[in-house]
Amino acid sequence: MSVSFDKLGATAARWAYLADVLACSGRPVDRAGAGTVVEVYPAASRTQWELGLERSMQGLLRSAPWLVCSEEYRSAYDASEHAFDALVAALTARAAALGLTVRPEGEEVALAEREGWIHLPERGSPPRLA
């Protein structure tokens, strides 16, 4: 596998394909962060929500007491970093939909239109995501 398709390169290639499919179906993605498709980074969201580096449903449920899931799902999220990060990504997308993420301003807008914008949730926002 070439270096360009290792780790982030493969993710970027998948995203380019998905963005093209969305655009061809009449749903272009606003790279500056507006719209219904948003870019998120679960590790940064965990930091913003003061969850630390540990992936823990206990910490997330303490932060978002409205979030209810069975013991089976809690165990699955705790056992899989990918599942837990997917849940955090979904909650971050919810924060973006509610206007609870940092948006580009001023000169950042032009840069975000070119480079893309990663939505970071506001600190303390998990209780407001319900």
OpenMM code with the backbone's topology and positions (N, CA, C; nanometers):
from openmm import Vec3, app, unit

residues = "MET SER VAL SER PHE ASP LYS LEU GLY ALA THR ALA ALA ARG TRP ALA TYR LEU ALA ASP VAL LEU ALA CYS SER GLY ARG PRO VAL ASP ARG ALA GLY ALA GLY THR VAL VAL GLU VAL TYR PRO ALA ALA SER ARG THR GLN TRP GLU LEU GLY LEU GLU ARG SER MET GLN GLY LEU LEU ARG SER ALA PRO TRP LEU VAL CYS SER GLU GLU TYR ARG SER ALA TYR ASP ALA SER GLU HIS ALA PHE ASP ALA LEU VAL ALA ALA LEU THR ALA ARG ALA ALA ALA LEU GLY LEU THR VAL ARG PRO GLU GLY GLU GLU VAL ALA LEU ALA GLU ARG GLU GLY TRP ILE HIS LEU PRO GLU ARG GLY SER PRO PRO ARG LEU ALA".split()
positions = [
    Vec3(0.0852, -0.1176, 0.0000),
    Vec3(0.0000, 0.0000, 0.0000),
    Vec3(0.0902, 0.1245, 0.0000),
    Vec3(0.0616, 0.2178, -0.0865),
    Vec3(0.1424, 0.3392, -0.0929),
    Vec3(0.1189, 0.4246, 0.0310),
    Vec3(0.2141, 0.5116, 0.0587),
    Vec3(0.2048, 0.6006, 0.1738),
    Vec3(0.0807, 0.6883, 0.1651),
    Vec3(0.0413, 0.7266, 0.0439),
    Vec3(-0.0748, 0.8148, 0.0281),
    Vec3(-0.2048, 0.7482, 0.0714),
    Vec3(-0.2059, 0.6154, 0.0831),
    Vec3(-0.3270, 0.5461, 0.1271),
    Vec3(-0.3098, 0.4819, 0.2638),
    Vec3(-0.2088, 0.5232, 0.3356),
    Vec3(-0.1875, 0.4739, 0.4707),
    Vec3(-0.2596, 0.5663, 0.5686),
    Vec3(-0.3288, 0.5114, 0.6641),
    Vec3(-0.3946, 0.5836, 0.7733),
    Vec3(-0.4817, 0.6977, 0.7217),
    Vec3(-0.4407, 0.8226, 0.7447),
    Vec3(-0.5243, 0.9373, 0.7069),
    Vec3(-0.5430, 0.9500, 0.5565),
    Vec3(-0.4466, 0.9044, 0.4795),
    Vec3(-0.4600, 0.9103, 0.3337),
    Vec3(-0.5791, 0.8292, 0.2854),
    Vec3(-0.5970, 0.7106, 0.3422),
    Vec3(-0.7107, 0.6262, 0.3046),
    Vec3(-0.8416, 0.6911, 0.3462),
    Vec3(-0.8425, 0.7512, 0.4638),
    Vec3(-0.9630, 0.8198, 0.5112),
    Vec3(-0.9965, 0.9381, 0.4210),
    Vec3(-0.8951, 1.0142, 0.3826),
    Vec3(-0.9166, 1.1289, 0.2937),
    Vec3(-0.9697, 1.0836, 0.1578),
    Vec3(-0.9181, 0.9722, 0.1071),
    Vec3(-0.9652, 0.9205, -0.0217),
    Vec3(-1.1104, 0.8766, -0.0114),
    Vec3(-1.1462, 0.8106, 0.0979),
    Vec3(-1.2862, 0.7689, 0.1173),
    Vec3(-1.3765, 0.8914, 0.1254),
    Vec3(-1.3314, 0.9944, 0.1984),
    Vec3(-1.4123, 1.1148, 0.2117),
    Vec3(-1.4295, 1.1839, 0.0762),
    Vec3(-1.3226, 1.1906, -0.0034),
    Vec3(-1.3331, 1.2540, -0.1351),
    Vec3(-1.4378, 1.1828, -0.2198),
    Vec3(-1.4393, 1.0510, -0.2140),
    Vec3(-1.5381, 0.9732, -0.2875),
    Vec3(-1.6794, 1.0032, -0.2366),
    Vec3(-1.6976, 1.0012, -0.1053),
    Vec3(-1.8290, 1.0270, -0.0461),
    Vec3(-1.8767, 1.1688, -0.0779),
    Vec3(-1.7879, 1.2661, -0.0688),
    Vec3(-1.8254, 1.4040, -0.1006),
    Vec3(-1.8697, 1.4160, -0.2458),
    Vec3(-1.8023, 1.3448, -0.3345),
    Vec3(-1.8396, 1.3459, -0.4757),
    Vec3(-1.9771, 1.2823, -0.4962),
    Vec3(-2.0019, 1.1698, -0.4304),
    Vec3(-2.1328, 1.1035, -0.4401),
    Vec3(-2.2427, 1.1970, -0.3907),
    Vec3(-2.2186, 1.2637, -0.2790),
    Vec3(-2.3181, 1.3576, -0.2254),
    Vec3(-2.3432, 1.4719, -0.3234),
    Vec3(-2.2365, 1.5283, -0.3780),
    Vec3(-2.2510, 1.6394, -0.4734),
    Vec3(-2.3275, 1.5956, -0.5973),
    Vec3(-2.2978, 1.4764, -0.6475),
    Vec3(-2.3668, 1.4254, -0.7667),
    Vec3(-2.5152, 1.3990, -0.7402),
    Vec3(-2.5501, 1.3770, -0.6140),
    Vec3(-2.6906, 1.3528, -0.5807),
    Vec3(-2.7615, 1.4816, -0.5373),
    Vec3(-2.6969, 1.5962, -0.5612),
    Vec3(-2.7602, 1.7243, -0.5321),
    Vec3(-2.7431, 1.7722, -0.3889),
    Vec3(-2.6502, 1.7126, -0.3137),
    Vec3(-2.6257, 1.7542, -0.1750),
    Vec3(-2.4789, 1.7886, -0.1561),
    Vec3(-2.4336, 1.8972, -0.2184),
    Vec3(-2.2919, 1.9335, -0.2045),
    Vec3(-2.2579, 1.9665, -0.0588),
    Vec3(-2.1354, 1.9379, -0.0215),
    Vec3(-2.0883, 1.9607, 0.1147),
    Vec3(-2.0217, 2.0979, 0.1224),
    Vec3(-2.0631, 2.1769, 0.2197),
    Vec3(-2.0008, 2.3065, 0.2455),
    Vec3(-1.8784, 2.2811, 0.3325),
    Vec3(-1.7598, 2.2930, 0.2732),
    Vec3(-1.6363, 2.2623, 0.3470),
    Vec3(-1.6118, 2.3578, 0.4632),
    Vec3(-1.6753, 2.4739, 0.4627),
    Vec3(-1.6565, 2.5706, 0.5708),
    Vec3(-1.7406, 2.5374, 0.6935),
    Vec3(-1.8135, 2.4262, 0.6878),
    Vec3(-1.8818, 2.3803, 0.8081),
    Vec3(-2.0295, 2.4074, 0.8163),
    Vec3(-2.0853, 2.4779, 0.7200),
    Vec3(-2.2298, 2.4997, 0.7198),
    Vec3(-2.2939, 2.3809, 0.6473),
    Vec3(-2.4179, 2.3578, 0.6709),
    Vec3(-2.4864, 2.2506, 0.6007),
    Vec3(-2.5109, 2.1302, 0.6886),
    Vec3(-2.5575, 2.0234, 0.6253),
    Vec3(-2.5989, 1.9059, 0.7014),
    Vec3(-2.4895, 1.8013, 0.7184),
    Vec3(-2.3802, 1.8127, 0.6452),
    Vec3(-2.2670, 1.7208, 0.6596),
    Vec3(-2.1546, 1.7980, 0.7274),
    Vec3(-2.1068, 1.7449, 0.8394),
    Vec3(-2.0030, 1.8154, 0.9139),
    Vec3(-1.8859, 1.7215, 0.9419),
    Vec3(-1.7675, 1.7797, 0.9508),
    Vec3(-1.6479, 1.7034, 0.9845),
    Vec3(-1.6244, 1.7141, 1.1341),
    Vec3(-1.5984, 1.6012, 1.1968),
    Vec3(-1.5753, 1.5981, 1.3416),
    Vec3(-1.4499, 1.5179, 1.3716),
    Vec3(-1.3987, 1.5343, 1.4908),
    Vec3(-1.2800, 1.4636, 1.5373),
    Vec3(-1.3082, 1.4194, 1.6801),
    Vec3(-1.3453, 1.2920, 1.7002),
    Vec3(-1.3890, 1.2464, 1.8323),
    Vec3(-1.2921, 1.2762, 1.9460),
    Vec3(-1.1614, 1.2623, 1.9231),
    Vec3(-1.0655, 1.2894, 2.0311),
    Vec3(-1.0746, 1.4356, 2.0759),
    Vec3(-1.0907, 1.5271, 1.9810),
    Vec3(-1.1039, 1.6683, 2.0158),
    Vec3(-1.2359, 1.6948, 2.0879),
    Vec3(-1.3415, 1.6259, 2.0466),
    Vec3(-1.4704, 1.6408, 2.1152),
    Vec3(-1.4594, 1.5933, 2.2596),
    Vec3(-1.3922, 1.4810, 2.2801),
    Vec3(-1.3743, 1.4314, 2.4175),
    Vec3(-1.2991, 1.5323, 2.5013),
    Vec3(-1.1992, 1.5976, 2.4428),
    Vec3(-1.1240, 1.7002, 2.5151),
    Vec3(-1.2142, 1.8182, 2.5493),
    Vec3(-1.2913, 1.8651, 2.4521),
    Vec3(-1.3824, 1.9774, 2.4762),
    Vec3(-1.4834, 1.9439, 2.5862),
    Vec3(-1.5261, 1.8209, 2.5896),
    Vec3(-1.6258, 1.7786, 2.6884),
    Vec3(-1.5617, 1.7298, 2.8173),
    Vec3(-1.4286, 1.7483, 2.8264),
    Vec3(-1.3522, 1.7127, 2.9464),
    Vec3(-1.3727, 1.5662, 2.9852),
    Vec3(-1.3759, 1.4791, 2.8844),
    Vec3(-1.3891, 1.3359, 2.9081),
    Vec3(-1.2529, 1.2685, 2.9205),
    Vec3(-1.1468, 1.3411, 2.8905),
    Vec3(-1.0138, 1.2832, 2.8976),
    Vec3(-0.9866, 1.1925, 2.7798),
    Vec3(-0.8717, 1.1303, 2.7827),
    Vec3(-0.8326, 1.0426, 2.6730),
    Vec3(-0.8961, 0.9055, 2.6833),
    Vec3(-0.9375, 0.8680, 2.8022),
    Vec3(-0.9983, 0.7369, 2.8209),
    Vec3(-1.1362, 0.7340, 2.7569),
    Vec3(-1.1615, 0.6286, 2.6842),
    Vec3(-1.2927, 0.6109, 2.6224),
    Vec3(-1.3800, 0.5380, 2.7230),
    Vec3(-1.4696, 0.6117, 2.7868),
    Vec3(-1.5493, 0.5534, 2.8948),
    Vec3(-1.6947, 0.5960, 2.8849),
    Vec3(-1.7825, 0.4988, 2.8757),
    Vec3(-1.9251, 0.5302, 2.8762),
    Vec3(-1.9666, 0.5917, 3.0087),
    Vec3(-1.9033, 0.5505, 3.1160),
    Vec3(-1.9370, 0.6075, 3.2466),
    Vec3(-1.9166, 0.7590, 3.2454),
    Vec3(-1.8039, 0.8040, 3.1925),
    Vec3(-1.7770, 0.9473, 3.1839),
    Vec3(-1.8737, 1.0179, 3.0907),
    Vec3(-1.9035, 0.9562, 2.9776),
    Vec3(-1.9957, 1.0177, 2.8816),
    Vec3(-2.1359, 1.0283, 2.9406),
    Vec3(-2.1807, 0.9231, 3.0069),
    Vec3(-2.3152, 0.9250, 3.0667),
    Vec3(-2.3235, 1.0246, 3.1818),
    Vec3(-2.2138, 1.0436, 3.2505),
    Vec3(-2.2105, 1.1452, 3.3570),
    Vec3(-2.2226, 1.2849, 3.2951),
    Vec3(-2.1596, 1.3031, 3.1796),
    Vec3(-2.1618, 1.4315, 3.1100),
    Vec3(-2.2960, 1.4581, 3.0419),
    Vec3(-2.3602, 1.3522, 2.9938),
    Vec3(-2.4886, 1.3631, 2.9231),
    Vec3(-2.5891, 1.2688, 2.9901),
    Vec3(-2.6437, 1.3089, 3.1045),
    Vec3(-2.7311, 1.2189, 3.1809),
    Vec3(-2.8587, 1.1791, 3.1070),
    Vec3(-2.8971, 1.2509, 3.0065),
    Vec3(-3.0158, 1.2178, 2.9276),
    Vec3(-2.9916, 1.0990, 2.8351),
    Vec3(-2.8631, 1.0671, 2.8100),
    Vec3(-2.8284, 0.9589, 2.7185),
    Vec3(-2.8529, 0.8253, 2.7890),
    Vec3(-2.9417, 0.7464, 2.7334),
    Vec3(-2.9790, 0.6189, 2.7936),
    Vec3(-2.9425, 0.5059, 2.6985),
    Vec3(-2.8739, 0.4057, 2.7501),
    Vec3(-2.8472, 0.2868, 2.6701),
    Vec3(-2.8373, 0.1670, 2.7636),
    Vec3(-2.8676, 0.0521, 2.7078),
    Vec3(-2.8678, -0.0711, 2.7864),
    Vec3(-2.7257, -0.1077, 2.8280),
    Vec3(-2.7166, -0.1956, 2.9248),
    Vec3(-2.5859, -0.2438, 2.9690),
    Vec3(-2.5120, -0.3128, 2.8546),
    Vec3(-2.5861, -0.3805, 2.7687),
    Vec3(-2.5258, -0.4470, 2.6529),
    Vec3(-2.4552, -0.3452, 2.5630),
    Vec3(-2.5221, -0.2331, 2.5337),
    Vec3(-2.4617, -0.1305, 2.4502),
    Vec3(-2.3469, -0.0605, 2.5223),
    Vec3(-2.3643, -0.0336, 2.6512),
    Vec3(-2.2553, 0.0295, 2.7278),
    Vec3(-2.1301, -0.0559, 2.7190),
    Vec3(-2.1466, -0.1856, 2.7360),
    Vec3(-2.0323, -0.2778, 2.7287),
    Vec3(-1.9694, -0.2767, 2.5898),
    Vec3(-2.0539, -0.2730, 2.4874),
    Vec3(-2.0029, -0.2715, 2.3495),
    Vec3(-1.9247, -0.1433, 2.3219),
    Vec3(-1.9756, -0.0288, 2.3675),
    Vec3(-1.9045, 0.0978, 2.3478),
    Vec3(-1.7731, 0.0992, 2.4248),
    Vec3(-1.7723, 0.0454, 2.5459),
    Vec3(-1.6490, 0.0407, 2.6243),
    Vec3(-1.5471, -0.0557, 2.5640),
    Vec3(-1.5941, -0.1615, 2.4989),
    Vec3(-1.5047, -0.2628, 2.4435),
    Vec3(-1.4436, -0.2223, 2.3096),
    Vec3(-1.5072, -0.1309, 2.2385),
    Vec3(-1.4609, -0.0943, 2.1050),
    Vec3(-1.4366, 0.0555, 2.0945),
    Vec3(-1.3103, 0.0923, 2.0735),
    Vec3(-1.2800, 0.2347, 2.0568),
    Vec3(-1.3495, 0.2901, 1.9331),
    Vec3(-1.3688, 0.2081, 1.8301),
    Vec3(-1.4343, 0.2545, 1.7076),
    Vec3(-1.5820, 0.2835, 1.7335),
    Vec3(-1.6478, 0.1953, 1.8072),
    Vec3(-1.7888, 0.2177, 1.8395),
    Vec3(-1.8038, 0.3413, 1.9276),
    Vec3(-1.7173, 0.3548, 2.0272),
    Vec3(-1.7257, 0.4702, 2.1174),
    Vec3(-1.7015, 0.5998, 2.0400),
    Vec3(-1.5986, 0.6008, 1.9546),
    Vec3(-1.5715, 0.7202, 1.8747),
    Vec3(-1.6859, 0.7519, 1.7795),
    Vec3(-1.7523, 0.6488, 1.7265),
    Vec3(-1.8683, 0.6721, 1.6400),
    Vec3(-1.9808, 0.7393, 1.7183),
    Vec3(-2.0013, 0.6973, 1.8424),
    Vec3(-2.1034, 0.7598, 1.9260),
    Vec3(-2.0673, 0.9053, 1.9547),
    Vec3(-1.9423, 0.9315, 1.9893),
    Vec3(-1.8982, 1.0693, 2.0155),
    Vec3(-1.9110, 1.1535, 1.8891),
    Vec3(-1.8788, 1.0960, 1.7738),
    Vec3(-1.8928, 1.1685, 1.6469),
    Vec3(-2.0394, 1.2031, 1.6209),
    Vec3(-2.1287, 1.1087, 1.6469),
    Vec3(-2.2721, 1.1345, 1.6276),
    Vec3(-2.3202, 1.2447, 1.7213),
    Vec3(-2.2736, 1.2427, 1.8452),
    Vec3(-2.3132, 1.3475, 1.9407),
    Vec3(-2.2558, 1.4827, 1.8997),
    Vec3(-2.1371, 1.4830, 1.8428),
    Vec3(-2.0780, 1.6079, 1.7936),
    Vec3(-2.1570, 1.6601, 1.6740),
    Vec3(-2.2006, 1.5703, 1.5862),
    Vec3(-2.2853, 1.6121, 1.4742),
    Vec3(-2.4160, 1.6712, 1.5261),
    Vec3(-2.4710, 1.6132, 1.6321),
    Vec3(-2.5921, 1.6676, 1.6955),
    Vec3(-2.5637, 1.8085, 1.7483),
    Vec3(-2.4480, 1.8257, 1.8113),
    Vec3(-2.4101, 1.9587, 1.8614),
    Vec3(-2.4025, 2.0589, 1.7468),
    Vec3(-2.3461, 2.0171, 1.6338),
    Vec3(-2.3373, 2.1063, 1.5171),
    Vec3(-2.4766, 2.1438, 1.4681),
    Vec3(-2.5673, 2.0462, 1.4630),
    Vec3(-2.7045, 2.0730, 1.4171),
    Vec3(-2.7761, 2.1712, 1.5091),
    Vec3(-2.7405, 2.1708, 1.6366),
    Vec3(-2.8037, 2.2610, 1.7341),
    Vec3(-2.7299, 2.3942, 1.7474),
    Vec3(-2.6244, 2.4125, 1.6683),
    Vec3(-2.5479, 2.5374, 1.6766),
    Vec3(-2.4591, 2.5439, 1.7997),
    Vec3(-2.4171, 2.4279, 1.8509),
    Vec3(-2.3360, 2.4226, 1.9719),
    Vec3(-2.1915, 2.3835, 1.9431),
    Vec3(-2.1437, 2.4204, 1.8239),
    Vec3(-2.0037, 2.3976, 1.7887),
    Vec3(-1.9412, 2.5298, 1.7473),
    Vec3(-1.8097, 2.5332, 1.7522),
    Vec3(-1.7349, 2.6516, 1.7112),
    Vec3(-1.7403, 2.6610, 1.5589),
    Vec3(-1.7739, 2.7783, 1.5090),
    Vec3(-1.7831, 2.8017, 1.3631),
    Vec3(-1.6698, 2.8946, 1.3187),
    Vec3(-1.6292, 2.8853, 1.1931),
    Vec3(-1.5248, 2.9759, 1.1451),
    Vec3(-1.5776, 3.1196, 1.1397),
    Vec3(-1.4878, 3.2114, 1.1705),
    Vec3(-1.5233, 3.3539, 1.1672),
    Vec3(-1.4152, 3.4318, 1.0936),
    Vec3(-1.4547, 3.5442, 1.0374),
    Vec3(-1.3595, 3.6345, 0.9739),
    Vec3(-1.2731, 3.5660, 0.8703),
    Vec3(-1.1412, 3.5789, 0.8868),
    Vec3(-1.0461, 3.5232, 0.7916),
    Vec3(-1.0465, 3.3702, 0.7913),
    Vec3(-1.0981, 3.3093, 0.8969),
    Vec3(-1.1036, 3.1635, 0.9029),
    Vec3(-1.1961, 3.1054, 0.7960),
    Vec3(-1.2974, 3.1810, 0.7546),
    Vec3(-1.3963, 3.1301, 0.6593),
    Vec3(-1.3299, 3.0921, 0.5271),
    Vec3(-1.2469, 3.1795, 0.4728),
    Vec3(-1.1807, 3.1504, 0.3452),
    Vec3(-1.0901, 3.0280, 0.3574),
    Vec3(-1.0196, 3.0174, 0.4680),
    Vec3(-0.9330, 2.9017, 0.4899),
    Vec3(-1.0165, 2.7741, 0.5032),
    Vec3(-1.1270, 2.7824, 0.5770),
    Vec3(-1.2143, 2.6658, 0.5955),
    Vec3(-1.2769, 2.6215, 0.4639),
    Vec3(-1.3115, 2.7161, 0.3765),
    Vec3(-1.3684, 2.6804, 0.2465),
    Vec3(-1.2695, 2.5998, 0.1632),
    Vec3(-1.1415, 2.6252, 0.1827),
    Vec3(-1.0379, 2.5553, 0.1077),
    Vec3(-0.9942, 2.4262, 0.1782),
    Vec3(-0.9723, 2.4338, 0.3084),
    Vec3(-0.9144, 2.3221, 0.3837),
    Vec3(-1.0174, 2.2350, 0.4550),
    Vec3(-1.1370, 2.2865, 0.4743),
    Vec3(-1.2389, 2.2157, 0.5518),
    Vec3(-1.2413, 2.2661, 0.6952),
    Vec3(-1.3480, 2.2364, 0.7654),
    Vec3(-1.3671, 2.2834, 0.9017),
    Vec3(-1.4068, 2.1664, 0.9906),
    Vec3(-1.3325, 2.1468, 1.0977),
    Vec3(-1.3663, 2.0431, 1.1949),
    Vec3(-1.4475, 2.1083, 1.3056),
    Vec3(-1.5683, 2.0586, 1.3263),
    Vec3(-1.6551, 2.1123, 1.4301),
    Vec3(-1.6096, 2.0654, 1.5676),
    Vec3(-1.5838, 2.1601, 1.6554),
    Vec3(-1.5533, 2.1306, 1.7952),
    Vec3(-1.6730, 2.1735, 1.8783),
    Vec3(-1.7240, 2.0837, 1.9618),
    Vec3(-1.8401, 2.1203, 2.0426),
    Vec3(-1.8023, 2.2206, 2.1516),
    Vec3(-1.8992, 2.3013, 2.1895),
    Vec3(-1.8775, 2.3947, 2.2995),
    Vec3(-1.8558, 2.3156, 2.4278),
    Vec3(-1.7688, 2.3652, 2.5134),
    Vec3(-1.7485, 2.3029, 2.6446),
    Vec3(-1.8810, 2.3048, 2.7201),
    Vec3(-1.9079, 2.1975, 2.7891),
    Vec3(-2.0289, 2.1906, 2.8694),
    Vec3(-2.1568, 2.1688, 2.7905),
    Vec3(-2.1465, 2.1382, 2.6615),
    Vec3(-2.2668, 2.1255, 2.5803),
    Vec3(-2.3407, 1.9909, 2.5899),
    Vec3(-2.2816, 1.8810, 2.6366),
    Vec3(-2.3549, 1.7532, 2.6349),
    Vec3(-2.4935, 1.7556, 2.6988),
    Vec3(-2.5163, 1.8225, 2.8113),
    Vec3(-2.6519, 1.8227, 2.8655),
    Vec3(-2.7551, 1.8875, 2.7731),
    Vec3(-2.7092, 1.9741, 2.6821),
    Vec3(-2.8010, 2.0461, 2.5925),
    Vec3(-2.8272, 1.9733, 2.4605),
    Vec3(-2.7719, 1.8541, 2.4438),
    Vec3(-2.7878, 1.7803, 2.3182),
    Vec3(-2.9147, 1.6979, 2.3119),
    Vec3(-2.9856, 1.6850, 2.4220),
    Vec3(-3.1061, 1.6020, 2.4265),
    Vec3(-3.2134, 1.6571, 2.3352),
] * unit.nanometer
topology = app.Topology()
chain = topology.addChain("A")
for resn in residues:
    res = topology.addResidue(resn, chain)
    for name in ("N", "CA", "C"):
        topology.addAtom(name, app.Element.getBySymbol(name[0]), res)
